């Protein structure tokens, strides 16, 4: 037997007008588990095949009515049956008959009388080819479907990339537009800062001269007419002097901040002996600003060598003067103002300590904001401060590549600590400021 594993689903239609041939072929194929259908006429077989297509057809040429050639031709012309393999069976063994059989669409040709083993072999061979063709067709359809999906995916991706490119171009245009706007705004702000700086510089110059004149005249009056004007008069003159000093300090701070904002401040770093610098600063501190309750004290924390920092002397003086002015102003009860110089963790340390009203803990995060004044500052008699002292001190500490911190509490005094980088050994400039 051939192909004992043949699927029972394979249907073979036998078309032959000889009942004996039909019976013989049917028995032969049934033994091999094929499902067999029979037809004695071509026209009947044609309709049956169109209604329920078989897997293979064994077709006799000599049939009543419609011969095998015509049956084959019509089967191949119909989309429902054109893929069915057709094996011709005929007693005609002429070459022309075989050629005609193949020309109308036949798959094979078996001459009668036939051998059973040959019929089975040819049937199985063409069924196997048919199966492989169907599998190939299914695979082609799957590949076509996948290709269609892939093409759609490519199309969608192209559309998405085009949309993304358009969005990127729009975004770049908006960014460029916004950048130009910001650039214009920054240029305008720079111009305004420069104008503000020039205006403040001009106002400072215009105010400074008359203020100096008023201050000098007031001091002369106090010096020459102190006894004549009595305590009340001296008290009023002292108030004038203090307010002139305060106004001068506000002008100096505002001018410095304007220069910082406009990036037009020139910095000239030199190496400074910090203790001697502070000693000279305290020695020249205007005594008229202090009342009899305050004292200025300078302490050096026993460094093994002079504490040298590289800094702009003008900015360093401005920083210390602001801290000392604040310490004096917000210590209405008097007491010592302690200025300590030393080294900690490879850095120079400047510390200004007072025993004044202190700063409430919940407000210490805002004290470096410009024009901010703590709530308890209003308890100090006299003209309110401008709220620029610590803001300027913080800005200057940054310019000097240092840091500034505050330790304080309401009613507990305030300690302001400035850390500055030391002048590296072997890098001391030719110009060393010593006092």
Residue pairs with C-beta under 8 A, 6 or more apart in sequence:
1 31
1 32
1 120
2 32
2 117
2 120
2 121
2 124
3 32
3 120
3 124
4 32
4 33
6 32
6 33
6 34
6 124
6 127
7 33
8 33
8 34
8 35
9 35
9 55
10 33
10 34
10 35
10 55
10 56
10 127
11 34
11 35
11 36
11 37
11 54
11 55
11 56
12 29
12 34
12 35
12 36
12 37
12 54
12 55
12 56
12 57
12 58
12 123
13 37
13 38
13 39
13 45
13 48
13 49
13 54
13 56
13 57
13 58
14 21
14 22
14 25
14 26
14 29
14 36
14 37
14 38
14 39
14 57
14 58
15 38
15 39
15 40
15 42
15 45
15 57
15 58
15 59
15 60
15 63
15 68
15 71
16 22
16 25
16 40
16 58
16 60
16 63
16 89
17 40
17 41
17 60
17 62
17 63
17 64
18 60
19 40
21 60
21 89
21 112
22 38
22 40
25 36
25 58
25 119
26 36
26 38
28 116
28 119
28 120
29 36
29 120
29 123
30 36
32 120
32 124
34 123
37 48
37 54
39 45
39 48
41 63
41 64
41 65
41 66
42 63
42 64
42 65
42 66
42 67
42 68
42 70
42 71
43 65
43 66
43 71
45 57
45 59
45 71
46 66
46 71
46 74
46 75
49 57
49 75
49 81
49 84
50 78
50 80
50 81
53 80
53 81
53 84
54 84
55 84
55 127
55 130
56 84
56 85
56 86
56 87
56 123
56 126
56 127
56 130
57 75
57 84
57 85
57 86
57 87
58 87
58 89
58 119
58 123
59 68
59 71
59 72
59 86
59 87
59 88
59 89
59 106
60 68
60 88
60 89
60 90
61 67
61 68
61 69
61 88
61 89
61 90
61 92
61 97
61 101
62 68
62 90
62 91
62 92
63 71
68 88
68 90
68 101
69 100
69 101
69 104
72 86
72 88
72 101
72 104
72 105
72 106
73 104
73 105
75 81
75 82
75 84
75 86
75 105
76 82
76 86
76 104
76 105
82 105
83 130
83 133
83 134
84 130
85 107
85 108
85 126
85 127
85 129
85 130
86 105
86 106
86 107
87 106
87 107
87 108
87 109
87 110
87 122
87 123
87 126
88 101
88 106
88 108
88 109
88 110
89 110
89 112
89 114
90 97
90 101
90 109
90 110
90 111
90 112
91 111
91 112
91 113
92 111
93 111
98 109
101 109
102 109
107 126
107 129
108 122
108 126
110 118
110 119
110 122
190 262
190 263
193 258
193 261
193 262
193 263
194 262
194 264
196 258
196 261
196 262
197 255
197 258
197 259
197 261
197 262
197 264
200 251
200 254
200 255
200 258
201 255
201 258
201 259
203 251
204 251
204 252
204 254
204 255
207 247
207 251
208 248
208 251
211 244
211 247
211 248
214 240
214 244
215 241
215 244
215 245
218 237
218 240
218 241
218 244
219 241
219 288
221 229
221 237
222 234
222 237
222 238
222 241
225 233
226 234
229 237
238 288
239 382
241 288
241 289
242 288
242 289
242 382
243 382
243 383
245 286
245 288
245 289
246 383
246 385
249 321
249 322
249 325
249 389
250 386
250 388
252 318
253 322
253 386
253 388
253 389
253 391
253 392
254 386
254 388
256 265
256 318
256 392
256 395
256 396
257 370
257 388
257 391
257 392
257 395
259 265
260 395
260 399
265 399
267 312
267 315
267 399
268 312
268 313
268 314
269 310
269 311
269 312
269 429
270 310
270 311
270 312
270 313
270 429
270 431
270 432
270 433
271 308
271 309
271 310
271 423
271 428
271 429
271 431
271 432
271 433
272 308
272 309
272 310
272 311
272 313
272 316
272 432
272 433
273 306
273 307
273 308
273 432
273 433
273 434
273 435
274 306
274 307
274 308
274 309
274 341
274 348
274 350
274 420
275 298
275 300
275 303
275 306
275 307
275 341
276 306
276 434
276 435
277 313
277 316
277 317
277 433
277 435
278 298
278 320
278 339
278 341
278 350
279 298
279 435
280 435
281 317
281 320
281 321
282 296
282 298
282 324
282 339
285 296
285 324
289 325
289 328
290 296
290 328
291 334
292 334
293 333
293 334
293 335
294 328
294 331
294 334
294 335
294 336
294 337
295 335
295 336
295 337
296 324
296 336
296 337
296 339
297 336
297 337
297 338
297 339
298 339
298 340
298 341
299 338
299 339
299 340
299 341
300 307
300 340
300 341
300 342
301 340
301 341
301 342
301 343
301 349
302 342
303 342
303 343
307 341
307 342
307 343
307 348
307 422
308 348
308 422
308 423
308 428
308 432
309 316
309 348
309 400
309 420
309 421
309 422
309 423
310 421
310 423
310 427
310 429
311 400
311 420
312 399
312 400
313 433
315 396
315 399
315 400
316 396
316 400
318 392
318 396
319 392
319 393
319 396
319 397
319 400
319 418
320 339
320 350
320 352
322 389
322 390
322 392
322 393
322 396
323 352
323 389
323 393
323 416
323 418
324 337
324 339
324 352
325 389
326 389
326 390
326 414
326 416
327 337
327 352
327 353
327 354
327 356
327 414
327 416
328 337
328 354
329 380
329 385
330 354
330 356
330 357
330 377
330 380
330 414
331 337
331 354
331 355
331 356
331 357
331 413
332 356
332 357
332 380
332 381
333 355
333 356
335 354
335 355
335 356
336 355
337 352
337 353
337 354
338 351
338 352
338 353
338 354
339 350
339 351
339 352
340 349
340 350
340 351
340 353
341 348
341 349
341 350
341 351
342 348
342 349
342 351
343 349
343 422
344 419
346 422
347 402
347 419
347 420
347 421
347 422
348 419
348 420
348 421
348 422
349 417
349 418
349 419
349 420
350 417
350 418
350 420
351 415
351 416
351 417
351 418
352 415
352 416
353 413
353 414
353 415
353 416
354 413
354 414
354 415
355 413
356 413
356 414
357 376
357 377
357 379
357 380
357 410
357 411
358 376
358 408
358 409
358 410
358 411
358 412
358 413
358 414
359 367
359 374
359 376
359 406
359 408
359 409
359 410
359 414
360 374
360 375
360 376
360 409
360 410
361 408
361 409
361 410
363 374
363 375
364 406
364 408
366 372
367 374
367 390
367 406
368 390
368 391
368 394
368 404
369 387
369 391
370 387
370 388
370 391
371 386
371 387
371 388
371 391
372 387
372 391
373 384
373 385
373 387
376 410
377 384
377 385
378 384
390 406
390 416
393 404
393 416
393 418
394 404
397 403
397 404
397 418
397 420
400 420
401 420
401 421
402 418
402 419
402 420
402 421
403 418
403 419
404 416
404 417
404 418
404 419
405 416
405 417
405 419
406 414
406 415
406 416
406 417
407 414
407 415
407 417
408 414
408 415
